[in-house]
Amino acid sequence: MMTLEKFEEASELVKKVTLNTKLIYSEYFSEQSGNKVYLKPENMQYTGAYKVRGAYYKISTLSDEEREKGLITASAGNHAQGVAYATP
């Protein structure tokens, strides 16, 4: 179960390998929707996507026994890039 404590731990861990991306106000989408719309440019991460966050957190919290067994993932896209970047 994800608790606030685990969420905060994960947030601190992934800060080690991610860039802080600021929200960008979109005048166009705000006008189109009648709401205030902000974009978070995660494409500016080293891997080009936000997927590194989950991959890095999971890999960094593996036990020694789990690490010895290895890691298998199936993706040819953003998740694969995140896993490759997060794997030491």
The first five atom37 places (N, CA, C, CB, O) and aatype in JSON, in Angstrom:
{
  "aatype": [12, 12, 16, 10, 6, 11, 13, 6, 6, 0, 15, 6, 10, 19, 11, 11, 19, 16, 10, 2, 16, 11, 10, 9, 18, 15, 6, 18, 13, 15, 6, 5, 15, 7, 2, 11, 19, 18, 10, 11, 14, 6, 2, 12, 5, 18, 16, 7, 0, 18, 11, 19, 1, 7, 0, 18, 18, 11, 9, 15, 16, 10, 15, 3, 6, 6, 1, 6, 11, 7, 10, 9, 16, 0, 15, 0, 7, 2, 8, 0, 5, 7, 19, 0, 18, 0, 16, 14],
  "atom_mask": [
    [1, 1, 1, 1, 1],
    [1, 1, 1, 1, 1],
    [1, 1, 1, 1, 1],
    [1, 1, 1, 1, 1],
    [1, 1, 1, 1, 1],
    [1, 1, 1, 1, 1],
    [1, 1, 1, 1, 1],
    [1, 1, 1, 1, 1],
    [1, 1, 1, 1, 1],
    [1, 1, 1, 1, 1],
    [1, 1, 1, 1, 1],
    [1, 1, 1, 1, 1],
    [1, 1, 1, 1, 1],
    [1, 1, 1, 1, 1],
    [1, 1, 1, 1, 1],
    [1, 1, 1, 1, 1],
    [1, 1, 1, 1, 1],
    [1, 1, 1, 1, 1],
    [1, 1, 1, 1, 1],
    [1, 1, 1, 1, 1],
    [1, 1, 1, 1, 1],
    [1, 1, 1, 1, 1],
    [1, 1, 1, 1, 1],
    [1, 1, 1, 1, 1],
    [1, 1, 1, 1, 1],
    [1, 1, 1, 1, 1],
    [1, 1, 1, 1, 1],
    [1, 1, 1, 1, 1],
    [1, 1, 1, 1, 1],
    [1, 1, 1, 1, 1],
    [1, 1, 1, 1, 1],
    [1, 1, 1, 1, 1],
    [1, 1, 1, 1, 1],
    [1, 1, 1, 0, 1],
    [1, 1, 1, 1, 1],
    [1, 1, 1, 1, 1],
    [1, 1, 1, 1, 1],
    [1, 1, 1, 1, 1],
    [1, 1, 1, 1, 1],
    [1, 1, 1, 1, 1],
    [1, 1, 1, 1, 1],
    [1, 1, 1, 1, 1],
    [1, 1, 1, 1, 1],
    [1, 1, 1, 1, 1],
    [1, 1, 1, 1, 1],
    [1, 1, 1, 1, 1],
    [1, 1, 1, 1, 1],
    [1, 1, 1, 0, 1],
    [1, 1, 1, 1, 1],
    [1, 1, 1, 1, 1],
    [1, 1, 1, 1, 1],
    [1, 1, 1, 1, 1],
    [1, 1, 1, 1, 1],
    [1, 1, 1, 0, 1],
    [1, 1, 1, 1, 1],
    [1, 1, 1, 1, 1],
    [1, 1, 1, 1, 1],
    [1, 1, 1, 1, 1],
    [1, 1, 1, 1, 1],
    [1, 1, 1, 1, 1],
    [1, 1, 1, 1, 1],
    [1, 1, 1, 1, 1],
    [1, 1, 1, 1, 1],
    [1, 1, 1, 1, 1],
    [1, 1, 1, 1, 1],
    [1, 1, 1, 1, 1],
    [1, 1, 1, 1, 1],
    [1, 1, 1, 1, 1],
    [1, 1, 1, 1, 1],
    [1, 1, 1, 0, 1],
    [1, 1, 1, 1, 1],
    [1, 1, 1, 1, 1],
    [1, 1, 1, 1, 1],
    [1, 1, 1, 1, 1],
    [1, 1, 1, 1, 1],
    [1, 1, 1, 1, 1],
    [1, 1, 1, 0, 1],
    [1, 1, 1, 1, 1],
    [1, 1, 1, 1, 1],
    [1, 1, 1, 1, 1],
    [1, 1, 1, 1, 1],
    [1, 1, 1, 0, 1],
    [1, 1, 1, 1, 1],
    [1, 1, 1, 1, 1],
    [1, 1, 1, 1, 1],
    [1, 1, 1, 1, 1],
    [1, 1, 1, 1, 1],
    [1, 1, 1, 1, 1]
  ],
  "atom_positions": [
    [[0.84, -1.18, 0.0], [0.0, 0.0, 0.0], [0.89, 1.25, 0.0], [-0.96, -0.01, 1.22], [1.87, 1.33, 0.74]],
    [[0.53, 2.21, -0.84], [1.29, 3.45, -0.92], [0.83, 4.39, 0.2], [1.12, 4.12, -2.31], [-0.33, 4.79, 0.25]],
    [[1.76, 4.72, 1.07], [1.47, 5.65, 2.16], [2.13, 6.99, 1.84], [1.97, 5.09, 3.52], [2.96, 7.09, 0.94]],
    [[1.76, 8.01, 2.58], [2.38, 9.32, 2.39], [3.89, 9.22, 2.64], [1.74, 10.37, 3.33], [4.68, 9.84, 1.94]],
    [[4.26, 8.44, 3.64], [5.68, 8.26, 3.96], [6.43, 7.63, 2.78], [5.84, 7.38, 5.22], [7.52, 8.08, 2.42]],
    [[5.86, 6.59, 2.17], [6.49, 5.95, 1.02], [6.54, 6.89, -0.18], [5.73, 4.67, 0.64], [7.53, 6.91, -0.91]],
    [[5.49, 7.66, -0.37], [5.46, 8.62, -1.46], [6.57, 9.65, -1.3], [4.08, 9.32, -1.53], [7.27, 9.98, -2.26]],
    [[6.73, 10.16, -0.09], [7.78, 11.15, 0.17], [9.17, 10.53, -0.01], [7.64, 11.73, 1.6], [10.08, 11.18, -0.52]],
    [[9.33, 9.27, 0.41], [10.6, 8.56, 0.22], [10.9, 8.42, -1.28], [10.55, 7.15, 0.9], [12.02, 8.67, -1.72]],
    [[9.89, 8.02, -2.03], [10.06, 7.86, -3.48], [10.41, 9.19, -4.13], [8.78, 7.29, -4.12], [11.28, 9.24, -5.0]],
    [[9.76, 10.24, -3.71], [10.04, 11.57, -4.26], [11.49, 11.97, -4.04], [9.1, 12.61, -3.64], [12.13, 12.49, -4.94]],
    [[12.0, 11.72, -2.85], [13.4, 12.06, -2.55], [14.37, 11.2, -3.36], [13.69, 11.88, -1.05], [15.39, 11.69, -3.84]],
    [[14.05, 9.92, -3.5], [14.93, 9.03, -4.26], [15.04, 9.44, -5.72], [14.43, 7.6, -4.17], [16.14, 9.49, -6.27]],
    [[13.91, 9.72, -6.35], [13.96, 10.02, -7.78], [14.54, 11.4, -8.08], [12.58, 9.91, -8.37], [14.92, 11.68, -9.22]],
    [[14.6, 12.26, -7.09], [15.23, 13.57, -7.3], [16.7, 13.43, -7.65], [15.07, 14.45, -6.04], [17.3, 14.32, -8.25]],
    [[17.28, 12.3, -7.27], [18.7, 12.05, -7.56], [18.97, 11.91, -9.06], [19.16, 10.79, -6.85], [20.08, 12.19, -9.52]],
    [[17.96, 11.49, -9.82], [18.19, 11.18, -11.24], [17.25, 11.92, -12.2], [18.04, 9.71, -11.46], [17.26, 11.66, -13.4]],
    [[16.45, 12.83, -11.67], [15.53, 13.56, -12.54], [15.77, 15.05, -12.45], [14.08, 13.24, -12.17], [16.36, 15.56, -11.5]],
    [[15.3, 15.73, -13.47], [15.35, 17.19, -13.48], [14.05, 17.73, -12.9], [15.59, 17.73, -14.93], [13.0, 17.12, -13.06]],
    [[14.13, 18.87, -12.24], [12.95, 19.51, -11.72], [12.27, 20.25, -12.87], [13.29, 20.49, -10.54], [12.79, 21.26, -13.35]],
    [[11.14, 19.76, -13.32], [10.44, 20.39, -14.44], [9.31, 21.25, -13.89], [9.88, 19.32, -15.44], [8.43, 20.78, -13.17]],
    [[9.34, 22.51, -14.24], [8.35, 23.48, -13.77], [7.1, 23.41, -14.64], [8.94, 24.91, -13.78], [7.17, 23.06, -15.82]],
    [[5.95, 23.74, -14.06], [4.72, 23.82, -14.83], [4.76, 25.04, -15.75], [3.49, 23.89, -13.89], [5.29, 26.09, -15.39]],
    [[4.21, 24.87, -16.94], [4.15, 25.94, -17.93], [2.69, 26.24, -18.22], [4.93, 25.56, -19.24], [1.93, 25.35, -18.61]],
    [[2.3, 27.47, -18.04], [0.92, 27.87, -18.32], [0.69, 27.86, -19.83], [0.61, 29.27, -17.73], [1.49, 28.4, -20.59]],
    [[-0.4, 27.24, -20.25], [-0.76, 27.2, -21.67], [-1.94, 28.14, -21.92], [-1.1, 25.74, -22.11], [-3.08, 27.83, -21.59]],
    [[-1.63, 29.27, -22.51], [-2.69, 30.22, -22.83], [-3.67, 29.61, -23.84], [-2.08, 31.54, -23.4], [-4.88, 29.75, -23.7]],
    [[-3.12, 28.92, -24.84], [-3.96, 28.32, -25.88], [-4.96, 27.33, -25.28], [-3.09, 27.62, -26.92], [-6.17, 27.46, -25.5]],
    [[-4.47, 26.33, -24.54], [-5.37, 25.31, -23.99], [-6.29, 25.9, -22.91], [-4.56, 24.16, -23.4], [-7.41, 25.43, -22.74]],
    [[-5.82, 26.9, -22.21], [-6.68, 27.56, -21.22], [-7.85, 28.25, -21.9], [-5.87, 28.57, -20.4], [-8.99, 28.14, -21.45]],
    [[-7.56, 28.94, -22.98], [-8.64, 29.61, -23.74], [-9.59, 28.59, -24.34], [-8.05, 30.49, -24.85], [-10.8, 28.79, -24.32]],
    [[-9.06, 27.5, -24.87], [-9.88, 26.47, -25.5], [-10.81, 25.78, -24.51], [-8.99, 25.43, -26.17], [-11.95, 25.45, -24.83]],
    [[-10.32, 25.58, -23.3], [-11.09, 24.82, -22.31], [-11.88, 25.69, -21.35], [-10.17, 23.93, -21.53], [-12.78, 25.21, -20.67]],
    [[-11.54, 26.97, -21.28], [-12.2, 27.83, -20.3], [-11.7, 27.6, -18.89], [0.0, 0.0, 0.0], [-12.32, 28.04, -17.92]],
    [[-10.58, 26.93, -18.77], [-9.95, 26.65, -17.48], [-8.49, 27.06, -17.54], [-10.08, 25.13, -17.1], [-7.96, 27.34, -18.62]],
    [[-7.85, 27.08, -16.4], [-6.4, 27.32, -16.39], [-5.72, 25.98, -16.63], [-5.93, 27.97, -15.02], [-5.9, 25.04, -15.86]],
    [[-4.94, 25.91, -17.69], [-4.27, 24.66, -18.05], [-2.76, 24.86, -17.97], [-4.7, 24.18, -19.48], [-2.21, 25.81, -18.54]],
    [[-2.12, 23.97, -17.26], [-0.66, 23.99, -17.13], [-0.11, 22.69, -17.69], [-0.23, 24.19, -15.65], [-0.73, 21.63, -17.55]],
    [[1.03, 22.76, -18.31], [1.71, 21.59, -18.85], [2.97, 21.32, -18.04], [2.05, 21.78, -20.35], [3.63, 22.25, -17.58]],
    [[3.29, 20.06, -17.85], [4.52, 19.68, -17.16], [5.42, 19.02, -18.19], [4.23, 18.72, -15.93], [5.17, 17.89, -18.59]],
    [[6.47, 19.7, -18.62], [7.31, 19.21, -19.73], [8.27, 18.09, -19.34], [8.1, 20.35, -20.29], [9.48, 18.28, -19.27]],
    [[7.71, 16.91, -19.08], [8.54, 15.77, -18.69], [9.41, 15.27, -19.84], [7.66, 14.64, -18.18], [10.32, 14.47, -19.63]],
    [[9.12, 15.74, -21.06], [9.98, 15.38, -22.18], [11.37, 16.0, -22.05], [9.34, 15.82, -23.5], [12.27, 15.7, -22.83]],
    [[11.56, 16.87, -21.06], [12.86, 17.48, -20.82], [13.75, 16.62, -19.91], [12.67, 18.87, -20.22], [14.9, 16.98, -19.65]],
    [[13.22, 15.5, -19.42], [14.04, 14.59, -18.61], [15.15, 14.01, -19.48], [13.16, 13.45, -17.99], [15.05, 14.02, -20.7]],
    [[16.19, 13.51, -18.84], [17.32, 12.92, -19.57], [16.86, 11.83, -20.53], [18.35, 12.36, -18.59], [17.43, 11.66, -21.61]],
    [[15.83, 11.09, -20.14], [15.34, 9.98, -20.96], [14.24, 10.42, -21.93], [14.82, 8.87, -20.08], [13.81, 9.62, -22.76]],
    [[13.79, 11.65, -21.84], [12.75, 12.15, -22.72], [11.34, 11.86, -22.24], [0.0, 0.0, 0.0], [10.37, 12.14, -22.95]],
    [[11.2, 11.29, -21.04], [9.87, 10.95, -20.53], [9.91, 10.8, -19.01], [9.35, 9.65, -21.19], [10.98, 10.69, -18.41]],
    [[8.74, 10.8, -18.41], [8.63, 10.68, -16.96], [8.86, 9.25, -16.46], [7.28, 11.15, -16.5], [9.02, 9.05, -15.26]],
    [[8.87, 8.29, -17.33], [8.91, 6.88, -16.94], [10.11, 6.5, -16.08], [8.89, 6.02, -18.16], [10.09, 5.48, -15.4]],
    [[11.14, 7.3, -16.11], [12.32, 6.99, -15.3], [11.98, 7.02, -13.81], [13.45, 8.0, -15.6], [12.64, 6.34, -13.02]],
    [[10.99, 7.77, -13.42], [10.64, 7.9, -12.0], [10.29, 6.55, -11.38], [9.48, 8.87, -11.83], [10.88, 6.15, -10.38]],
    [[9.32, 5.86, -11.96], [8.89, 4.57, -11.42], [9.97, 3.51, -11.54], [0.0, 0.0, 0.0], [10.17, 2.71, -10.63]],
    [[10.65, 3.51, -12.68], [11.71, 2.52, -12.89], [12.83, 2.71, -11.86], [12.27, 2.63, -14.32], [13.29, 1.74, -11.25]],
    [[13.27, 3.94, -11.68], [14.36, 4.19, -10.74], [13.94, 3.84, -9.31], [14.8, 5.65, -10.81], [14.72, 3.23, -8.57]],
    [[12.74, 4.22, -8.93], [12.29, 3.92, -7.57], [12.26, 2.41, -7.34], [10.89, 4.53, -7.32], [12.78, 1.93, -6.33]],
    [[11.66, 1.68, -8.25], [11.56, 0.23, -8.08], [12.95, -0.42, -8.02], [10.74, -0.39, -9.22], [13.21, -1.24, -7.14]],
    [[13.82, -0.06, -8.94], [15.15, -0.66, -8.99], [15.96, -0.29, -7.75], [15.9, -0.21, -10.26], [16.69, -1.12, -7.22]],
    [[15.83, 0.95, -7.28], [16.62, 1.39, -6.12], [16.13, 0.77, -4.82], [16.57, 2.89, -6.01], [16.85, 0.79, -3.82]],
    [[14.93, 0.22, -4.82], [14.42, -0.39, -3.59], [14.45, -1.92, -3.61], [13.0, 0.07, -3.35], [13.91, -2.57, -2.71]],
    [[15.08, -2.5, -4.63], [15.21, -3.96, -4.68], [16.15, -4.44, -3.58], [15.73, -4.43, -6.06], [17.14, -3.79, -3.27]],
    [[15.83, -5.57, -3.0], [16.72, -6.18, -2.0], [17.91, -6.8, -2.72], [15.96, -7.25, -1.14], [17.89, -6.97, -3.94]],
    [[18.95, -7.15, -1.96], [20.11, -7.81, -2.56], [19.7, -9.11, -3.24], [21.18, -8.08, -1.49], [20.18, -9.43, -4.32]],
    [[18.81, -9.85, -2.59], [18.33, -11.12, -3.16], [17.61, -10.88, -4.49], [17.39, -11.84, -2.16], [17.81, -11.61, -5.45]],
    [[16.76, -9.86, -4.52], [16.05, -9.54, -5.76], [17.02, -9.1, -6.85], [15.01, -8.45, -5.51], [16.84, -9.47, -8.02]],
    [[18.03, -8.32, -6.5], [19.03, -7.88, -7.47], [19.79, -9.07, -8.06], [20.02, -6.9, -6.81], [20.08, -9.09, -9.25]],
    [[20.1, -10.05, -7.21], [20.83, -11.24, -7.68], [20.02, -12.01, -8.71], [21.17, -12.15, -6.5], [20.6, -12.61, -9.62]],
    [[18.7, -12.0, -8.58], [17.84, -12.7, -9.53], [17.8, -12.0, -10.88], [16.43, -12.83, -8.98], [17.51, -12.62, -11.9]],
    [[18.09, -10.7, -10.88], [18.09, -9.95, -12.14], [16.79, -9.21, -12.38], [0.0, 0.0, 0.0], [15.86, -9.26, -11.57]],
    [[16.76, -8.54, -13.49], [15.61, -7.71, -13.83], [15.22, -7.96, -15.28], [15.92, -6.21, -13.6], [16.07, -7.92, -16.17]],
    [[13.95, -8.21, -15.51], [13.44, -8.4, -16.86], [12.32, -7.41, -17.07], [12.95, -9.88, -17.1], [11.44, -7.27, -16.22]],
    [[12.35, -6.73, -18.18], [11.27, -5.8, -18.53], [10.99, -5.92, -20.02], [11.65, -4.34, -18.16], [11.87, -6.27, -20.81]],
    [[9.77, -5.64, -20.39], [9.39, -5.72, -21.8], [8.85, -4.37, -22.24], [8.34, -6.84, -22.04], [7.72, -4.01, -21.91]],
    [[9.65, -3.64, -22.96], [9.23, -2.35, -23.49], [10.24, -1.91, -24.53], [9.1, -1.28, -22.36], [11.44, -2.16, -24.39]],
    [[9.77, -1.27, -25.55], [10.67, -0.73, -26.56], [10.56, 0.79, -26.58], [10.35, -1.3, -27.96], [11.06, 1.45, -27.49]],
    [[9.91, 1.34, -25.55], [9.65, 2.78, -25.53], [10.18, 3.47, -24.31], [0.0, 0.0, 0.0], [11.29, 3.19, -23.85]],
    [[9.37, 4.37, -23.78], [9.78, 5.22, -22.67], [10.14, 4.44, -21.41], [8.7, 6.19, -22.36], [11.1, 4.78, -20.72]],
    [[9.38, 3.39, -21.11], [9.68, 2.61, -19.91], [11.04, 1.93, -20.04], [8.58, 1.55, -19.66], [11.82, 1.9, -19.09]],
    [[11.33, 1.39, -21.21], [12.62, 0.75, -21.44], [13.77, 1.74, -21.25], [12.68, 0.14, -22.85], [14.8, 1.4, -20.67]],
    [[13.59, 2.95, -21.72], [14.62, 3.98, -21.54], [14.79, 4.3, -20.07], [14.27, 5.27, -22.33], [15.91, 4.47, -19.59]],
    [[13.68, 4.38, -19.34], [13.75, 4.64, -17.91], [14.47, 3.54, -17.15], [0.0, 0.0, 0.0], [15.28, 3.82, -16.27]],
    [[14.18, 2.29, -17.49], [14.84, 1.16, -16.85], [16.32, 1.16, -17.16], [14.2, -0.17, -17.29], [17.15, 0.97, -16.27]],
    [[16.66, 1.37, -18.42], [18.07, 1.39, -18.81], [18.83, 2.51, -18.09], [18.2, 1.58, -20.33], [19.96, 2.3, -17.64]],
    [[18.23, 3.65, -17.97], [18.85, 4.78, -17.3], [18.99, 4.52, -15.81], [18.05, 6.05, -17.54], [19.97, 4.93, -15.19]],
    [[18.0, 3.85, -15.23], [17.97, 3.62, -13.78], [18.82, 2.44, -13.33], [16.56, 3.4, -13.34], [19.11, 2.31, -12.15]],
    [[19.21, 1.58, -14.26], [19.98, 0.38, -13.91], [21.46, 0.72, -13.85], [19.72, -0.76, -14.92], [22.04, 1.17, -14.84]],
    [[22.07, 0.51, -12.68], [23.5, 0.84, -12.54], [24.4, -0.07, -13.37], [23.92, 0.75, -11.1], [25.62, 0.09, -13.35]]
  ]
}
